[in-house]
C-alpha cells in the first residue's frame, strides 16, 4: 500500500515520517531529487488537511561543536528541506557545565526556524516509570511535565498520576 492511500484511508491529523532517509529514495543532497518529494508531502498535507512532520538528522559535529546549540546549518541534505519547513526543531544533548560531558537522559529543544513567533529553547529530561505491569515515559521540561503512555496503560496511569 502506498503512503497516500494510507493517509487517505486513515485520515490522520498528524503524520510522522521517521526518518526522511527511510522514505525518500533519492540523494538527499540534490535539490533536483528532493524537491519533488517535498512537494508531494506538502500536497498530501494540504489535500488531507493534516500536519506532516519529517524527522531528519543533523550532520556529524566535532566534539567542540557538540556543546553549542544546533542551528539551520547543521541540517544535512538539500536546502529544499529548510525552504519548505515552517518549523525547524532541533533536539540535542545537554552537557554538564563543569565536566563538559553529556548528561544522561537529558537534552535541549531549540527552535531554529519558525514562520511564526519564535519559541524559546527549553531543557527536557526523560524518566522511565514502572508501576507493577504498567510502564510509561515521563518527559519533564523546564517547569512543566507531560506524560506519554503506552496505549494499554493510559487510562489507569492517568487516574493514578494525574493528567498532563
Secondary structure, 3 states (H helix, E strand, C coil): CCHHHHHHHHCCCEEEEECHHHHCCCCCCCHHHHHHHHHHHHHHHHHCCCEEEEECCECCCCCCHHHCCCCHHHECCCCHHHHCCCEEEEEEEEECCCCCCEEEEEEEEEEEEECCCCCCCEEEEEEEEEECCEEEEEEEECCEEEEEECHHHHHHHHHHHCCC
